[in-house]
Amino acid sequence: MQIKTRILLAVALYVLLSVADLLSAGSVEWEWNLLTTAVAMVLSWFVIEIVPSSNRQAS
């Protein structure tokens, strides 16, 4: 995954979490949204980058 794609995905996840937080609670918890975005980025990086390459090597 290219760096631009990673940044775009992180920004999109953060905005989505902030909007969902605003709609559900009426306020935005910035720290929690940043932490959740970071965890989601690590998980998506793992799934997109590591899992497919390990499947190719096993074949």
N, C-alpha and C positions, 0 to 999 in steps of 0.2 A: 504494500500500500504506500502510495506516495505521501510526502509530507503535507501537500495541499489537501489531499483527501482526508488525512487524519485531522487536520485543523478544522476543515469544513464539517466533518462528522462530530467533532467535539463541540463546536459552536451550535450545531443543530440540536444535539442532545441537551445542551445546557438551556437553550431557549425553550425547547419542548418541556423540560422539567420545570422551568420557571413559570411558564404559562399554565401548566397543569397545577402547580402549587398555588398560583394566584387564583385560579378558578375554584379550586377546592377549599383552600383555607383563607383566602382573602388577603394573604400576604406572601412574600417571597423569602424563603430561608436561603440566603446566598451560600453560606458555608456548606449546608447539607447538599445543595444542588451541585456545587463544585466537587464535593467528595463523590457523589453518585455518578457524576459525569466521568470522573477519573477512573472509577471502578469499571464503568461500562466501556470506556475506551480500552482499558487493559483486556477485558474479556473479548471485545470485538477484535482487537489486534491478535489475540491468541487464536481465535476461531478462524480469522481470515488468513493469517500468515503462517502459523505453526501447524495447525491441523491438516490443511491440504498438502503441505510439503512433506509431512510425515507419512501421509497416505500414498504419495507418489513414490517415496523411497521403499515402502513395503511391497509394492507391486513388482 
